Amino acid sequence: MKFDPSSQPSVITSARQSSILATHSVLRNTYFLLSLTLLFSACTAAYAMKINAQGPGILVFFAGIFGLSFLVSSLRNSAWGILAAFAFTGFLGYTLGPILNLYLHNFVNGGQIIATALGATGFIFLSLSAYVLTTRKDFSYMAGFLFAATMVAFIAGIAGLFFQMPLLQIVVSGAFALLSSGLILFHTSNIIHGGETNYIMATISIYVALFNLFTSLLQILGAFSGNKN
């Protein structure tokens, strides 16, 4: 059997087309699952607000986050991974309910704060996603910086909780808002360039970035708003 060099271009073209189709499939499935999980978490948040649920303690919160994220990662290649993703986002949505109630009950413009933070989150997400999808710029070089900066901001946030320093909390919230925006760029870029091929993990990554962005904006807006007391 003779090797035909002329067949190489068609093979390369076919491989590229398959890669593009796979990327589009991951992106489409990610956005579809993301929209469903956002809707589900909104429902669990509304339920928590309705029953006036109390926020979980910090230990329960982190145990739930790390436990459910481990579950999602373990089941990411099966249909059970989708259910795990809903459990993870539903849990975060439920923990968001008491926070929203706090803003509604303790701030004179609590509803406006929530609406503004939600609108800003949606605008930032759509703008950054559109930028990556249209320019197809590769943001993989940000991985190391984002990881290190997130760890620093996380530790600073824990310190802010224990020492009750309002200025530090505002700075940490601003840092998390910027980092979350960077993570949206990074994860979207990672999908379209084939770095992330599992849409369940891609969904969770973007969801966490949106959750942190929204809660950070809430804290920043709340810091400059009038308290009912």
C-alpha positions as CSV (number, residue, x, y, z in Angstrom):
1,M,0.0,0.0,0.0
2,K,1.5,3.3,-1.1
3,F,1.4,6.5,1.0
4,D,-0.4,9.4,-0.8
5,P,0.9,12.8,0.4
6,S,-2.0,14.5,-1.3
7,S,-4.3,12.9,1.4
8,Q,-2.7,14.8,4.2
9,P,-4.5,18.2,3.8
10,S,-7.9,16.5,3.8
11,V,-7.0,14.5,6.9
12,I,-5.8,17.7,8.7
13,T,-8.9,19.6,7.6
14,S,-11.1,16.8,8.9
15,A,-9.3,16.7,12.2
16,R,-9.7,20.5,12.6
17,Q,-13.3,20.4,11.7
18,S,-13.9,17.6,14.3
19,S,-12.0,19.7,16.9
20,I,-14.1,22.8,16.1
21,L,-17.4,20.8,16.3
22,A,-16.3,19.3,19.7
23,T,-15.5,22.7,21.0
24,H,-18.8,24.1,19.9
25,S,-20.6,21.2,21.5
26,V,-18.8,21.7,24.9
27,L,-19.6,25.5,24.7
28,R,-23.2,24.9,23.8
29,N,-23.7,22.3,26.5
30,T,-21.9,24.5,29.1
31,Y,-24.2,27.5,28.5
32,F,-27.3,25.3,28.5
33,L,-26.4,23.6,31.7
34,L,-25.3,26.9,33.2
35,S,-28.6,28.5,32.5
36,L,-30.5,25.6,34.1
37,T,-28.3,25.6,37.2
38,L,-28.6,29.4,37.6
39,L,-32.4,29.0,37.4
40,F,-32.3,26.1,39.9
41,S,-30.1,28.1,42.3
42,A,-32.4,31.1,42.0
43,C,-35.3,28.8,43.0
44,T,-33.4,27.4,46.0
45,A,-32.5,31.0,47.0
46,A,-36.1,32.1,46.8
47,Y,-37.2,29.1,48.9
48,A,-34.6,29.9,51.5
49,M,-35.8,33.5,51.6
50,K,-39.4,32.4,51.9
51,I,-38.8,30.2,54.9
52,N,-36.4,32.8,56.4
53,A,-33.6,30.2,56.5
54,Q,-30.6,30.9,58.6
55,G,-27.2,30.9,56.9
56,P,-25.0,27.9,57.5
57,G,-22.0,28.2,59.8
58,I,-18.7,28.8,58.1
59,L,-17.6,25.1,58.7
60,V,-20.8,23.7,57.2
61,F,-20.5,26.1,54.3
62,F,-17.0,25.1,53.4
63,A,-17.7,21.4,54.1
64,G,-20.7,21.6,51.6
65,I,-18.6,23.5,49.0
66,F,-15.6,21.2,49.1
67,G,-17.6,18.0,49.5
68,L,-20.0,18.7,46.6
69,S,-17.2,20.0,44.3
70,F,-15.4,16.8,45.0
71,L,-18.6,14.9,44.1
72,V,-19.0,16.8,40.9
73,S,-15.4,16.1,39.9
74,S,-15.7,12.4,40.7
75,L,-18.9,12.0,38.6
76,R,-18.1,14.5,35.8
77,N,-17.9,11.8,33.1
78,S,-21.3,10.3,33.9
79,A,-24.9,11.4,33.9
80,W,-24.7,11.5,37.7
81,G,-22.4,14.4,37.3
82,I,-25.3,16.6,36.1
83,L,-27.3,15.8,39.2
84,A,-24.2,16.5,41.3
85,A,-23.8,19.9,39.5
86,F,-27.4,20.7,40.4
87,A,-26.8,19.7,44.0
88,F,-23.7,22.0,44.2
89,T,-25.4,25.0,42.6
90,G,-28.6,24.4,44.6
91,F,-26.6,24.4,47.8
92,L,-24.9,27.7,46.9
93,G,-28.3,29.2,45.9
94,Y,-29.8,28.1,49.3
95,T,-26.9,29.8,51.2
96,L,-27.5,32.9,49.1
97,G,-31.1,33.2,50.4
98,P,-30.2,34.4,53.9
99,I,-27.7,36.9,52.5
100,L,-30.4,38.4,50.2
101,N,-32.8,38.6,53.2
102,L,-30.2,40.4,55.2
103,Y,-29.9,43.1,52.5
104,L,-33.7,43.4,52.1
105,H,-34.3,43.7,55.9
106,N,-31.2,45.8,56.9
107,F,-30.8,48.3,54.1
108,V,-33.1,51.1,53.1
109,N,-32.4,50.3,49.5
110,G,-31.9,46.6,49.8
111,G,-33.9,45.7,46.7
112,Q,-32.0,48.2,44.6
113,I,-28.7,46.9,45.8
114,I,-29.6,43.3,44.8
115,A,-31.0,44.4,41.4
116,T,-27.9,46.5,40.7
117,A,-25.5,43.7,41.7
118,L,-27.5,41.2,39.6
119,G,-27.7,43.4,36.6
120,A,-24.0,44.3,36.8
121,T,-23.1,40.6,37.1
122,G,-25.1,39.7,34.0
123,F,-23.6,42.7,32.0
124,I,-20.0,41.8,33.0
125,F,-20.5,38.1,32.2
126,L,-22.1,38.8,28.8
127,S,-19.6,41.4,27.8
128,L,-16.5,39.3,28.8
129,S,-17.9,36.2,27.2
130,A,-18.7,38.1,24.0
131,Y,-15.2,39.5,23.9
132,V,-13.6,36.1,24.2
133,L,-15.9,34.5,21.7
134,T,-15.4,37.2,19.1
135,T,-11.7,37.8,19.5
136,R,-10.9,34.1,20.3
137,K,-8.0,35.4,22.4
138,D,-6.2,32.8,24.5
139,F,-6.1,33.7,28.2
140,S,-4.5,30.5,29.4
141,Y,-1.4,32.6,30.5
142,M,-3.5,33.9,33.3
143,A,-3.8,30.6,35.1
144,G,-0.9,30.9,37.5
145,F,-1.7,34.5,38.4
146,L,-5.4,33.8,39.0
147,F,-4.7,30.9,41.2
148,A,-2.1,32.7,43.4
149,A,-4.2,35.9,43.6
150,T,-7.3,33.9,44.5
151,M,-5.4,32.2,47.4
152,V,-4.2,35.6,48.7
153,A,-7.7,37.1,48.4
154,F,-9.2,34.0,50.1
155,I,-6.9,34.3,53.1
156,A,-7.4,38.0,53.3
157,G,-11.2,37.4,53.3
158,I,-10.9,34.9,56.2
159,A,-8.8,37.5,58.1
160,G,-11.5,40.1,57.5
161,L,-14.1,37.9,59.0
162,F,-12.2,37.3,62.2
163,F,-10.9,40.9,62.7
164,Q,-14.1,42.7,61.5
165,M,-12.2,45.3,59.4
166,P,-14.7,47.0,57.1
167,L,-12.1,48.6,54.8
168,L,-10.3,45.2,54.4
169,Q,-13.6,43.6,53.5
170,I,-14.3,46.2,50.8
171,V,-10.8,45.7,49.4
172,V,-11.2,41.9,49.4
173,S,-14.6,42.2,47.7
174,G,-13.1,44.4,45.0
175,A,-10.3,41.9,44.5
176,F,-12.7,39.0,44.2
177,A,-14.9,40.9,41.7
178,L,-11.8,41.5,39.5
179,L,-10.6,37.9,40.0
180,S,-14.0,36.6,39.1
181,S,-14.0,38.6,35.9
182,G,-10.6,37.3,35.1
183,L,-11.8,33.7,35.7
184,I,-14.8,34.2,33.3
185,L,-12.3,35.3,30.6
186,F,-10.0,32.3,31.5
187,H,-12.6,29.6,31.6
188,T,-14.4,30.8,28.4
189,S,-11.1,30.9,26.6
190,N,-10.2,27.5,28.0
191,I,-13.4,26.0,26.4
192,I,-13.0,27.5,23.0
193,H,-9.3,26.5,22.8
194,G,-9.9,22.9,23.8
195,G,-8.4,23.2,27.3
196,E,-11.6,22.2,28.9
197,T,-13.5,19.4,27.2
198,N,-15.9,18.5,30.0
199,Y,-19.0,20.7,30.0
200,I,-20.0,19.8,33.6
201,M,-16.7,21.1,35.0
202,A,-16.8,24.1,32.7
203,T,-20.3,24.9,34.0
204,I,-19.3,24.7,37.7
205,S,-16.2,26.8,37.1
206,I,-18.2,29.6,35.4
207,Y,-21.0,29.3,38.0
208,V,-18.6,29.8,40.9
209,A,-17.1,32.8,39.2
210,L,-20.6,34.3,38.7
211,F,-21.5,33.5,42.3
212,N,-18.4,35.2,43.7
213,L,-18.8,38.2,41.4
214,F,-22.4,38.7,42.5
215,T,-21.7,38.4,46.2
216,S,-18.7,40.7,45.9
217,L,-20.7,43.4,44.2
218,L,-23.4,43.0,46.9
219,Q,-20.8,43.7,49.6
220,I,-19.3,46.6,47.8
221,L,-22.7,48.3,47.1
222,G,-23.9,47.5,50.6
223,A,-20.8,49.2,52.1
224,F,-21.9,52.5,50.5
225,S,-25.6,52.2,51.3
226,G,-27.7,53.4,54.2
227,N,-28.5,50.9,57.0
228,K,-32.1,50.9,58.4
229,N,-30.7,50.9,61.9
